[in-house]
């Protein structure tokens, strides 16, 4: 059986899931802080916290799941990335640490403090920025192998236009995904004031998303022409579909109707873009050192992981459905009538 | 001692684990206590237990949040600090790591539901039922992670040929020989420590003069549970010692300062080693080590002198062992005394010395957990995968490690202080009596 393809697809799907749920979370932190300093927090922060409280730990698990999966399916990738990413990885970890715990402190512990909220909101934008550098590094050119030691070329990364375009793309995407989801959530809660504010956020961040995507494409062409040409010749239709979905989503939000459909379109927009990117990236997991065909784990381990994965899903999907029914689609809860 | 990459990697891992294990232990044990309290509350229709469950849960969310964070950190840090180990380990022992994420996922989902659905179900038992997946998920997490740790002690399920890992059997790696005794010991001691900490909180409240029914019920429940779990822990410790004598004799020998292989070996309690390698100032229990190692006073116990010199763990772990065992015995004794005094109607179980004794048992239990983990990890030295890979060969070659160490030290310092401050504030601002009155205004 073709385990490497199953493995990479599963992991990529989880990473996609993480990007969506974490973006909602990261962006929400930024909006909460923004609303606080604009003294609009009474309008939207309640709504945000009603959504985030039950799900933030779940978000974190998506991430852990992804990298544990990488260690399992592609152990050699763990070696290369592990050695190279000590510093940027640790910084991202510390940010995740600060953000997660301050969220809990603020939410379950003391009353709203602007300082916590600032840390929370700022970390929410810095985390996607620092995590996105992993994708940048995967394009090659930022690692060197000397006598069996893997060396990370920090200076090259910090001065690369491609690297910065990815950082920019990650931040605006986070804000766009988050705003379009929260608009939908506010609409369900029939909270007109919050919806109005959040809809403006969504419209505001829609254009930069496309601009950033174009920039990332252009700089990819300079940085890794091989990947770029594969993306535009073999998978151009994926990016085309992504653009169409973006158009539909923006249209729905603009005319102020069907926010649910709008958010699904946003999800599809990122689905096509992310999988188009991923598919054209293959066969490399880390260009040019790790390819998903050569560095996959043994058949026995891969089979075991796939079996566990399927069993795990049988356990998780019903539980997630339960969460959604209780917190996302229970209108009374969303409106804040139930505690 | 030179501060090279290996040493710094070890120090950073030690720091992360010692910080994480506090929250991990609470994370495994406290759901059990919450489940008990809510069960009693519904069963006896006693609102005191329900408030107890609510308040424990609120504190628990904070520690879980920090546990999630530090757990994420250690999960990634293993790859960052020990890339070679994770490359080999990933090939063989990735399965339980993968399963652990599922178990935690499961727990996180139901904890989220539990927290926000106290008054949402018509049938009270429905809400209690939610404690079961939480409890199951957290204990399963402990099971899977301890499996990985056991694998490091007794690696199985693969062969190495010309530097290649072949014949990988992920299930055999998971069910390695050290797994049962280790999992048993970790789970039992987590339950015991969590109960002991909750007992210490109750004792503290009573010492402060809040001697209501609520506090007394809390103390009775937690002290009794601590005692039962401490019995389990002691039994698990005994199983572990017998396992070590059989499969990892160098660890037992170093922990017990047992040098010459012999029958009828003495148990050495504390003491010092002089320049000639002789034990001084120690309390000796004749033949007890043989008994602990094999169930008979004539069991032959392998001594440290039979182990190649470069494969001996450091001798100081003896103190870790003695600390752990002494505290375990103390906690068992003090909670037993409380339970007995409480049963005998005419005795005053709420006397100040006994309450102080229970108060001390909480933090002491956590110290025992730390000592136990230091013993377990240092007792495996010099190996990271016993017999296959040494710690020194597995560390990262990246040289920014010193700075990373400082960053994490700061993070843990801030998190530790914040957690304590928030928890104290949280319960000071809302005393139990007020909460009981608010939620159940018509009851006694």
Interface residues (C-beta under 8 A of the other chain):
Chain A: X53 X54 X55 X57 X58 X60 X61 X63 X64 X65 X67 X68 X69 X71 X72 X73 X75 X76 X78 X79 X80 X81 X82 X83 X84 X85 X86 X87 X89 X90 X91 X93 X94 X96 X97 X98 X100 X101 X102 X103 X104 X105 X108 X109 X110 X149 X150 X152 X297 X298 X300 X301 X304 X305 X308 X309 X312 X315 X316 X319 X320 X322 X323 X326 X327 X338 X339
Chain B: X58 X61 X62 X64 X65 X66 X68 X69 X70 X71 X72 X73 X75 X76 X77 X79 X80 X81 X82 X83 X84 X86 X87 X88 X89 X90 X91 X92 X94 X95 X97 X98 X99 X100 X101 X102 X104 X105 X106 X108 X109 X110 X111 X112 X113 X115 X116 X117 X118 X119 X120 X133 X165 X166 X168 X169 X170 X171 X396 X397 X398 X400 X401 X403 X404 X407 X408 X411 X414 X415 X418 X419 X422 X423 X425 X426
